[in-house]
Amino acid sequence: MPDTNVCQYFPRWFREILDFQYLCRSEKEELEASIRSDVMEQSEKRKLIESILAQIRRSDERAVIRMRYIDRESWNTVAELMFGGREDYEGKEDTYLRRVHKVHGAALQNMAQVMSEDPNMPAPAKQ
């Protein structure tokens, strides 16, 4: 809030505007701090995921995890990106979608194994 000694000489409506501006500025600063914190947290999580993925042998497993969780693609888009260039893709989208789900499952199992073998990794969250 601006200096109250000076503000007492202004009309009430003007003081209310100053109060509102102060509150808005304060709220803006809080939101910016929260956003900075969220961005840092997301960056740390991404680094953790990338460090786990670096230890996964199969490139298709790494690709599925990256596309789905880092690029936030839909399952259908992941299937199309991975297998869309194949001649028989059209008409067999469901087959390739199931294949992507299998690769995803294997990737998650391999990631869990990597995490369990590394004592520095955080324990997986339980739901």
Buried (B, 14 or more C-beta within 10 A) or exposed (E): EEEEEEEEEEEEEEBEEBEEEEEEEEEEEEEEEEEEEEEEEEEEEEEEBEEBBEBBEEEBBBBBBBBBBEEEBEBEBBBBBBBEEEEEBEEBBEEBBEBBBEBBEBBBEBBEEBBEEEEEBEEEEEE
